């Protein structure tokens, strides 16, 4: 196999793998969210379709396929159909720079476990993540419905407001890493503090990590920041006029955005694909038991690196679901006050503080 064919093949394989994982875990997240909500609220939850209701998401997909594909008569058709498509493409494109392992070796060829291996990967991700505001605006305006417009205005103002605090928090940790390359950030976090504590970004910059974490809830429109689709006030918000598979695309886009935000948070502040405590010992034991050579050990390590990142992402998604059924929705004035009067000054102060720390440490 020539190098060009191999390069194209491994790139396609990585793209298919990332898309398959993202789309494949969505039904389980939906099931877990519904069962978790039922457990917290003293209800039963989905339990009829399949064992423990595990096939309920599949039944929902079938229902979406067979529902009438209706659209408003006075809607702007082009932007009306563009909105859900853009909502799905943006987080999937942002996932391309998330490294899910160091590298693997196949046929003596080194494969970087990252779709788009570029030096300015963080800027690339932020560019696509910033597109998340456009589906809200397009869906609300193109639907020609006042409730949809109100939801779009709320969502866009919310995302723009919290993006500032998120960017400042991100900048405060990027100064520490001195790079925009996610791989180099993960390698930096593989060091130890006092030989014991992992040098994760959350330990180096806990205030920045907290601000970034809070901002991810606002960026993904998750409770208590889901003012863009507040049912009690706006019926369904910006996607009020969407049904059947168009609504299903919005639905999938929300969960893929959760996966993307959680993976980015794990990469920047929680060591990325670096092995969790105890995993290195397991890798060594397995490699010794099967007498693996260097290539085999590296591929085994790469598999556990993906598992490590997967566990971290699953934890952050679990927290998102937990908070949804724990905290009440903010009022819109409280939402904006938190973003502008608390998070923004705190993020700016933290940026100045971290700038001073980095300056004196590098003298």
Number of C-alpha atoms within 10 A of each C-alpha: 7 6 9 8 10 15 14 11 12 16 18 12 13 19 19 12 13 18 16 11 12 19 16 11 15 19 20 15 17 18 21 18 20 18 20 19 19 15 12 13 12 9 11 13 18 19 13 11 13 12 10 13 17 19 17 21 18 14 14 12 14 13 13 17 14 10 11 11 13 11 17 14 9 10 17 16 13 10 19 24 19 15 23 25 16 22 26 21 15 23 25 22 19 25 27 21 24 27 27 28 26 21 18 20 15 13 7 8 11 10 18 19 21 22 22 19 16 15 15 13 21 20 15 18 20 13 14 16 23 17 16 25 21 18 26 27 22 24 30 29 23 24 26 17 19 15 23 28 25 20 29 27 20 21 29 18 15 24 23 16 21 25 22 18 25 26 18 24 29 21 17 25 26 17 16 19 20 12 17 17 20 24 26 14 23 26 16 18 25 17 15 12 13 8 8 8 10 20 21 25 26 20 15 17 18 16 18 29 23 16 24 25 19 17 26 24 22 24 26 24 20 21 21 19 26 24 27 30 24 17 12 8 13 18 14 18 29 31 29 21 22 22 17 18 19 21 17 17 18 21 17 19 25 20 23 25 25 23 24 26 26 24 25 23 23 27 26 26 26 23 26 33 30 28 21 18 10 8 16 15 11 13 18 14 12 14 18 12 9 10 11 15 10 11 13 16 19 18 18 17 24 22 18 22 24 20 19 22 25 19 15 22 23 17 14 19 20 16 11 20 20 16 15 19 17 14 10 11 17 15 12 15 9 12 19 17 13 15 25 16 11 13 26 23 14 18 25 18 16 21 22 12 13 20 17 12 13 16 12 9 9 7 5
